[in-house]
Amino acid sequence: MIIVTGNPRTGTSMMMRCLEKAGVNMAFDESKRAEEGKIIFNNLHGFYEGKWNGKVGAVKDLGFNFDKYLPPEPRVICMQRDPKNSLKSWKDVMDRRRERFPELVQKRLPFREKFEANFYERINKRNTKRIETINKYKHITVNYEEFASNPENYRKDFECLFPELSFDKLKEGIDLKLYNR
């Protein structure tokens, strides 16, 4: 079982796409939110959101309670990104979204203001809890910007934790057009 975790806008969907390219089964049932996410958040390759379906494969978990409902010994990929870049990316997405979905944005405006107001506090709190959780398992931490621009820096870590995967196939999931989104 492979868990991909990280804060919003840290490349979790990109990493799921990379795992899919490497031949890993996706172990979730895509939700309606995932279809909307592909459009709204401009993740055209897939939002990779959904509830774990009980099968072996990869699943994305943005929270930190995955150890309560998954089989023992999952391997974890923890995505990280400079919080300033995550927030900038999130704001850029919201601005593009405002142009395409004005009624939805207006409806979600209070959420957006709250999200931006305490963004760094929430990220720090989530990271502390996430680190406590992932340290229980075999894991690697991947910096989004570095992986997107120079994935070879991570070859050894991936080959050690995932010897069954082709790292060259995994790299095919990187789409530099989406790098700054």
C-alpha positions in Angstrom: 0.0 0.0 0.0 1.3 3.4 -0.9 0.0 6.6 0.7 0.7 10.0 -0.9 0.2 12.8 1.6 0.9 16.5 1.8 -0.7 19.9 2.2 -2.8 21.4 -0.6 -0.9 22.5 -3.7 2.2 20.4 -2.8 2.1 18.0 -5.8 0.1 15.2 -4.3 -1.9 14.7 -7.5 1.3 14.9 -9.6 2.9 12.2 -7.5 -0.2 10.0 -7.8 0.0 10.5 -11.6 3.7 9.4 -11.4 2.8 6.3 -9.5 0.0 5.5 -12.0 2.5 5.9 -14.9 4.8 3.5 -13.1 2.0 0.9 -13.1 0.7 1.2 -9.5 -3.1 0.5 -9.2 -5.1 3.5 -7.9 -6.8 2.2 -4.7 -9.7 4.7 -4.4 -13.1 5.3 -5.9 -13.0 8.6 -7.6 -15.5 11.0 -6.0 -17.7 13.6 -7.7 -15.3 16.1 -6.1 -12.5 14.6 -8.1 -14.3 15.3 -11.4 -15.0 18.8 -10.3 -11.4 19.2 -9.2 -10.1 18.3 -12.6 -12.0 21.2 -14.0 -12.0 23.8 -11.2 -8.4 23.3 -10.0 -7.1 22.8 -13.5 -5.7 19.3 -12.6 -6.5 18.0 -16.1 -4.5 14.9 -15.6 -6.5 14.0 -12.6 -7.4 15.2 -9.1 -6.8 11.7 -7.7 -9.3 12.2 -4.8 -11.5 9.6 -3.4 -12.1 7.2 -0.6 -9.9 4.2 -0.2 -11.6 1.2 -1.8 -9.9 -1.5 0.3 -7.7 -2.7 -2.6 -3.9 -2.7 -2.7 -2.4 0.3 -4.6 -1.9 4.0 -4.0 -4.2 6.4 -2.4 -3.9 10.1 -1.6 -4.6 11.3 1.9 -4.3 15.0 2.7 -5.1 14.4 6.3 -3.1 12.6 8.9 -5.4 9.8 10.1 -4.6 7.3 7.4 -3.0 4.9 9.9 -6.5 4.4 11.4 -8.0 2.8 8.3 -5.3 1.3 6.2 -3.5 -2.1 6.3 -0.4 -2.3 8.3 3.0 -1.2 6.9 2.0 1.3 4.2 4.8 3.0 2.4 4.4 6.8 2.5 5.4 9.6 0.1 5.1 13.0 1.9 5.0 15.9 -0.5 6.3 19.2 0.6 6.5 22.7 -0.9 7.5 26.1 0.3 4.3 27.3 2.0 4.7 30.7 0.2 4.7 28.9 -3.1 1.7 26.7 -2.1 -0.3 29.8 -1.1 0.7 31.6 -4.3 -0.4 28.6 -6.3 -3.6 28.3 -4.5 -4.4 32.0 -5.0 -3.5 31.7 -8.7 -5.9 28.8 -9.0 -8.6 30.7 -7.2 -8.1 33.7 -9.5 -8.4 31.5 -12.6 -11.4 29.8 -11.0 -13.1 33.2 -10.4 -13.0 33.9 -14.1 -14.5 30.5 -15.1 -16.9 29.9 -12.2 -18.0 33.3 -10.8 -21.1 31.9 -9.0 -19.1 29.2 -7.3 -16.4 31.6 -6.2 -18.9 34.0 -4.7 -20.5 31.2 -2.8 -17.1 30.0 -1.4 -15.7 33.5 -0.7 -16.0 33.2 3.1 -14.1 29.9 2.9 -11.4 31.5 0.8 -10.9 34.5 3.1 -10.7 32.1 6.1 -8.3 29.8 4.3 -5.9 32.6 3.3 -6.1 34.3 6.8 -4.8 31.4 8.7 -3.0 29.5 6.0 0.5 29.4 7.6 -0.9 28.5 11.0 -2.9 25.6 9.6 0.0 24.3 7.5 2.3 24.3 10.5 -0.2 22.5 12.6 -0.9 19.9 9.9 2.8 19.4 9.3 3.5 18.7 12.9 0.8 16.0 13.1 1.7 14.6 9.7 5.3 14.2 10.7 4.3 12.3 13.8 2.2 10.0 11.7 4.5 9.3 8.8 7.5 8.6 11.1 5.7 5.4 12.1 6.2 4.0 8.6 8.7 3.6 5.8 8.6 6.9 4.0 10.3 9.5 1.8 9.8 13.2 1.8 9.7 14.8 -1.7 10.1 18.5 -2.3 7.7 19.4 -5.2 9.8 22.1 -6.9 12.9 19.9 -6.7 11.2 16.8 -7.9 9.5 18.6 -10.8 12.7 20.2 -12.0 15.3 17.5 -11.2 13.6 14.1 -10.3 17.0 12.3 -10.6 17.8 13.7 -7.2 15.2 11.3 -5.8 16.0 8.2 -7.8 17.9 6.4 -5.0 15.2 7.1 -2.4 12.5 5.8 -4.7 14.5 2.7 -5.8 15.1 1.9 -2.1 11.5 2.3 -0.9 9.9 1.0 -4.1 12.2 -1.5 -5.7 9.4 -3.0 -7.8 8.8 0.3 -9.6 10.5 1.7 -12.7 11.8 5.1 -11.7 12.0 6.0 -15.4 8.3 5.2 -15.9 7.5 7.1 -12.7 9.2 10.3 -14.0 6.8 10.2 -17.0 4.1 11.5 -14.7 5.8 14.9 -14.3 4.3 17.6 -16.5 6.3 20.8 -16.4 3.3 22.7 -17.8 1.6 22.2 -14.5 4.8 23.0 -12.4 3.7 26.4 -11.2 0.0 25.8 -10.9 
